[in-house]
Amino acid sequence: MKPNTKYTYLLESHSTTIYTTSETTMKQNNDNLNPSKDYYQKSNLNLDSWFKVTLIDYQELVKNHQLLKIIDSFADDTITLLDIGCGTGAFPNLLDKRIDSQIKLSCDLLDVSEYCLNQCSSVFNQLKHFQTNEVFASSVENIQTTITKNNYYDIIWAIHSFYTVDIKKIKEILQHIGKMLKPNGIFLMYQASSDSCYSQLYDFYLKNYDSPNKSTKFIVVEDIQETLELLGLQYDLIDFDYNHEIDYEDKDLLEVYLKKCILNSSVDVLDLFKEKILQYFKPENNQFLFKQKTKLIILKNQ
Ligand SMILES: C[S@@+](CC[C@H](N)C(=O)[O-])C[C@H]1O[C@@H](n2cnc3c(N)ncnc32)[C@H](O)[C@@H]1O
């Protein structure tokens, strides 16, 4: 992709413009050494297997009444949304079916993976309430230069997408999110906590694998809370607590799961984690139960 150019991608039934960041900023992405950039490609993602285990993350979230109330609270027929780290659109796909009103969400998508941006736009084409507006192929670390809209969005959300963000950039990213939101706009972030299996498995990988792929810190919800508090911003929190379940015999599924948890498909995960995963094994169920603890941050722009 050439830098500084608007690209029109022909997707299934309509065209979408993808804006890339400049050569300099794309270079910064590489310097940031974000493993998500390499990992979120078609060849690595085994989505059917992955969602067999993890769809529960999104099912729990869309069941939450407070979330649905927030969407219903907007009086306009169309509201503006920025989806940071949109991935393949699993969350909007489930949420779409829970919205009773006629509301439309006009969405800008930002993701470091062009593969995910294309997938997410295609998913939106099939949904009743979501439509793609602009698409930004960029890392969120460059959001200040990539998205220069002020007081524009009703909602900005980041769902399971900040794990490999550069910790040094989080403060300025959150400040910029505040600028992009309309007065009374809402920021939502769904992020695993430090006692979740995601965090434990990633930390184990960082400590025990010789050359982990780049990222040196797994960002947990406590890191975001700390920054919000530093900025003096008030927010609400909702706790989610559930398990990722994998049958003991299903080694293929276990392998897919562990590779995605560490965002590295070149590691022999069954060997690396062979001792570690015993702590998650429940003989009474003959299953691995990976405890997932996630929090939803809800911040209203004042
Ligand atoms: C677990 S997936 C997100 C799931 C998605 N939000 C959903 O609702 O289905 C994480 C996404 O965040 C993106 N991502 C990770 N780090 C990023 C960064 N620093 N900047 C932009 N996108 C990032 C990845 O490329 C990936 O698509």
The ligand as an SDF file (V2000), in Angstrom:
LIG
                    3D

 27 29  0  0  0  0  0  0  0  0999 V2000
   -9.1050   -9.4140   19.6230 C   0  0  0  0  0  0  0  0  0  0  0  0
   -9.1650   -8.4800   18.1760 S   0  0  0  0  0  0  0  0  0  0  0  0
  -10.5110   -7.3690   18.3830 C   0  0  0  0  0  0  0  0  0  0  0  0
  -11.8580   -7.8570   18.4110 C   0  0  0  0  0  0  0  0  0  0  0  0
  -12.8730   -6.8700   17.9080 C   0  0  0  0  0  0  0  0  0  0  0  0
  -12.8300   -5.5810   18.5960 N   0  0  0  0  0  0  0  0  0  0  0  0
  -14.2400   -7.4590   17.9390 C   0  0  0  0  0  0  0  0  0  0  0  0
  -15.1270   -6.8360   18.4560 O   0  0  0  0  0  0  0  0  0  0  0  0
  -14.4600   -8.5260   17.4210 O   0  0  0  0  0  0  0  0  0  0  0  0
   -7.8770   -7.2480   18.3990 C   0  0  0  0  0  0  0  0  0  0  0  0
   -7.7660   -6.2990   17.2310 C   0  0  0  0  0  0  0  0  0  0  0  0
   -7.0160   -5.1570   17.6470 O   0  0  0  0  0  0  0  0  0  0  0  0
   -6.1070   -4.8300   16.6210 C   0  0  0  0  0  0  0  0  0  0  0  0
   -4.9750   -4.1240   17.2350 N   0  0  0  0  0  0  0  0  0  0  0  0
   -4.0970   -4.6050   18.1500 C   0  0  0  0  0  0  0  0  0  0  0  0
   -3.2130   -3.6730   18.4960 N   0  0  0  0  0  0  0  0  0  0  0  0
   -3.5360   -2.5600   17.7880 C   0  0  0  0  0  0  0  0  0  0  0  0
   -2.9840   -1.2620   17.7090 C   0  0  0  0  0  0  0  0  0  0  0  0
   -1.9290   -0.9150   18.4390 N   0  0  0  0  0  0  0  0  0  0  0  0
   -3.5750   -0.3730   16.8790 N   0  0  0  0  0  0  0  0  0  0  0  0
   -4.6570   -0.7130   16.1410 C   0  0  0  0  0  0  0  0  0  0  0  0
   -5.2150   -1.9320   16.1660 N   0  0  0  0  0  0  0  0  0  0  0  0
   -4.6670   -2.8470   16.9850 C   0  0  0  0  0  0  0  0  0  0  0  0
   -5.7080   -6.1630   16.0070 C   0  0  0  0  0  0  0  0  0  0  0  0
   -5.1880   -6.0100   14.6980 O   0  0  0  0  0  0  0  0  0  0  0  0
   -7.0270   -6.9100   16.0470 C   0  0  0  0  0  0  0  0  0  0  0  0
   -7.7650   -6.7460   14.8840 O   0  0  0  0  0  0  0  0  0  0  0  0
  1  2  1  0
  2  3  1  0
  2 10  1  0
  3  4  1  0
  4  5  1  0
  5  6  1  0
  5  7  1  0
  7  8  2  0
  7  9  1  0
 10 11  1  0
 11 12  1  0
 11 26  1  0
 12 13  1  0
 13 14  1  0
 13 24  1  0
 14 15  1  0
 14 23  1  0
 15 16  2  0
 16 17  1  0
 17 18  1  0
 17 23  2  0
 18 19  1  0
 18 20  2  0
 20 21  1  0
 21 22  2  0
 22 23  1  0
 24 25  1  0
 24 26  1  0
 26 27  1  0
M  CHG  2   2   1   9  -1
M  END
$$$$
